[in-house]
């Protein structure tokens, strides 16, 4: 995995020893998805953390009538999965817009890494704080745009 491709990977590996960094890198496995594949389904539990290597995904919300509205996209260097990494159901659906290459790590493996490498756990906390701020901005923009359409 090319570190320069992943803005979050630099934060994940910050202040880790060489052996700890290697442990983290090995936890992320490459996976390819075809266009149209759903990585995350709204309302389901999320078991994976993904870093997008190549390609783009759409981020959409389904209303109570089942209608989906796309409100964003993610691409190379973005992460998918930190937003619902607890025991929460996903608030969005993530769909590959084209052939997609990601690096993924299971929730179980990430939990183990956070316990066995405390600095890694602190780094994950920093990413979560940044990601929550980013999501709040996206939701505010989406809500404002929806209000103007009425």
C-alpha positions in Angstrom: 0.0 0.0 0.0 1.4 3.4 -1.0 1.3 5.6 2.1 1.2 8.8 -0.1 -2.2 7.6 -1.5 -3.8 7.5 1.9 -4.0 10.7 3.9 -5.4 8.7 6.9 -2.7 6.1 6.8 -0.1 8.7 7.8 -2.1 9.5 10.8 -2.7 5.8 11.6 1.0 5.1 11.5 2.1 8.3 13.4 4.5 7.7 16.3 4.5 3.9 15.8 7.6 1.7 15.8 8.6 0.0 12.6 7.2 -3.3 13.9 4.0 -1.7 14.9 3.7 0.0 11.6 4.2 -3.3 9.8 1.5 -4.9 11.9 -1.0 -2.2 10.8 0.0 -2.4 7.2 -0.4 -6.2 7.1 -3.9 -5.9 8.6 -5.2 -4.1 5.5 -5.9 -6.5 2.6 -6.5 -5.4 -1.1 -10.0 -6.0 -2.5 -11.6 -5.1 -5.8 -15.2 -4.4 -6.4 -17.1 -4.0 -9.7 -19.1 -1.0 -10.6 -22.5 -1.1 -8.8 -21.2 -3.2 -5.9 -22.5 -2.0 -2.5 -19.8 -1.8 0.1 -22.1 -0.5 2.8 -25.9 -0.8 3.0 -27.8 1.8 5.0 -29.3 0.3 8.1 -26.8 -2.6 8.3 -23.9 -3.0 10.7 -20.5 -2.1 9.3 -17.8 -4.8 9.8 -15.0 -3.4 7.6 -12.9 -0.3 7.4 -11.9 0.6 3.8 -9.3 2.9 2.3 -10.0 3.7 -1.3 -6.9 3.1 -3.5 -8.5 3.6 -7.0 -12.0 4.5 -8.2 -14.9 6.4 -6.7 -18.0 5.5 -4.6 -21.3 7.3 -4.1 -22.7 8.1 -0.7 -26.5 8.0 -0.6 -29.4 8.2 1.8 -32.7 6.2 1.5 -35.8 8.0 2.8 -38.8 6.2 4.5 -40.4 5.6 1.1 -37.2 3.7 -0.1 -36.1 6.5 -2.5 -32.3 6.9 -2.5 -30.7 10.3 -2.9 -27.0 10.6 -3.7 -25.4 13.4 -1.7 -21.7 12.8 -2.2 -18.8 10.7 -3.4 -15.5 9.6 -2.2 -12.3 8.6 -4.0 -8.7 7.7 -3.7 -7.3 8.4 -0.3 -10.7 8.5 1.4 -11.8 6.1 4.1 -15.1 4.3 4.4 -16.3 2.8 7.7 -15.0 5.0 10.5 -18.3 6.9 10.7 -20.1 3.8 12.0 -17.3 1.9 13.5 -19.1 1.3 16.8 -22.1 -0.9 17.1 -24.3 1.5 15.2 -26.1 0.8 11.9 -24.8 2.6 8.9 -26.7 5.8 8.1 -25.7 5.7 4.4 -25.3 3.4 1.5 -21.9 3.3 -0.2 -21.9 2.1 -3.8 -18.9 1.6 -6.3 -19.4 4.0 -9.2 -16.7 2.2 -11.2 -14.2 -0.6 -10.7 -12.9 0.0 -7.2 -9.7 -1.1 -5.4 -9.7 -0.7 -1.7 -7.6 -1.8 1.3 -9.8 -3.2 4.0 -9.4 -4.3 7.6 -12.0 -6.1 9.7 -13.5 -4.5 12.8 -12.3 -7.4 14.8 -8.7 -6.9 13.6 -8.8 -3.2 14.1 -10.2 -3.7 17.7 -7.3 -6.1 18.4 -4.7 -3.6 17.0 -6.1 -0.8 19.1 -5.8 -2.9 22.3 -2.3 -4.3 21.5 -0.8 -1.1 20.1 -2.1 1.8 22.3 -0.6 4.5 20.1 -2.5 3.1 17.2 -5.7 3.4 19.3 -4.9 7.1 20.0 -4.3 7.6 16.2 -7.7 6.1 15.4 -9.3 8.5 17.9 -7.7 11.4 16.0 -9.1 10.2 12.7 -12.6 9.7 14.2 -12.6 13.3 15.5 -11.7 14.7 12.1 -14.1 12.4 10.3 -17.0 13.4 12.6 -16.3 17.1 11.9 -16.2 16.4 8.1 -19.5 14.4 8.3 -21.2 17.2 10.2 -20.2 19.7 7.5 -21.5 17.4 4.7 -24.8 16.9 6.5 -25.2 20.6 7.1 -24.6 21.3 3.4 -27.0 18.6 2.4 -29.7 19.8 4.8 -29.2 23.4 3.6 -29.5 22.4 0.0 -32.6 20.3 0.7 -34.2 23.3 2.4 -33.6 25.5 -0.7 -35.3 22.9 -2.9 -38.6 23.1 -1.1 
